[in-house]
Amino acid sequence: MRKILFGVVITLVVLFTFKYCEDKKENKTVIEEHSALIQEQIKNVGKLVVTEGHFSEVFSYKNSKAIFGDYLSADKKALVVVNADVTVAYDLSKIEYNIDEATKTLQIINIPEEEIKISPDFEYYDIQADYLNQFEASDYNKIKQTVSKSLMKKIEASDLKSNAQNRLISELSKFFMLTNSLGWTLEYNQKPIESLNHLNNLEDFLD
């Protein structure tokens, strides 16, 4: 009788051990599949998100050159019309991330900063210059620098950057929906993203 009971116990131990190993192996396979799916999603999202805008600027340039002290001056001036195409972009292929299979967590380590590109088209009107104060390359460089600063102020005051941020959040929300559906956690800067509302608040998300 003891031999029979001992045999039954050994059999049950073997069966439970086998089932435990099979369950553990199956769980590991599922986690690896989830990890591969998350990496594929990141690859699909890893593109250039671009928001475009158009700005115009009218700039009056004047320059005076003193001659013989304050007795005489040589002047030059021009009216400059600038039409500029502007893009604000996020290169999501530069997102730095880590997949922690042990804790089933997608950790976003770094999000690239926006890239602002200004493509201006300059048109010069009413160019006037005295003989002793002609237009030079330095004048055109000053005009371009001044216009670029002015355009940057317009961009900052516009909704172009906020529109680009909204598109960025739209792409990042795909990470949250995928990890959430798989029972994983999405983190940024060691902070868990608990809802889409949390993700939509970019300032809190990036702090």
Secondary structure by P-SEA (a helix, b strand, c coil): caaaaaaaaaaaaaaaaaaaaaaaaaaaaaaaaaaaaaaaaaaaaccbbbbbbbbbbbbbbbbbbbcccccbbbbbbbbbbbbbbbbbbbccccbbbbbbcccccccccccccbbbbbbbbbbbccccccccccccaaaaaaaaaaaaaaaaaaaaacaaaaaaaaaaaaaaaaaaaaaaaacbbbbcccccccccccccccccccc
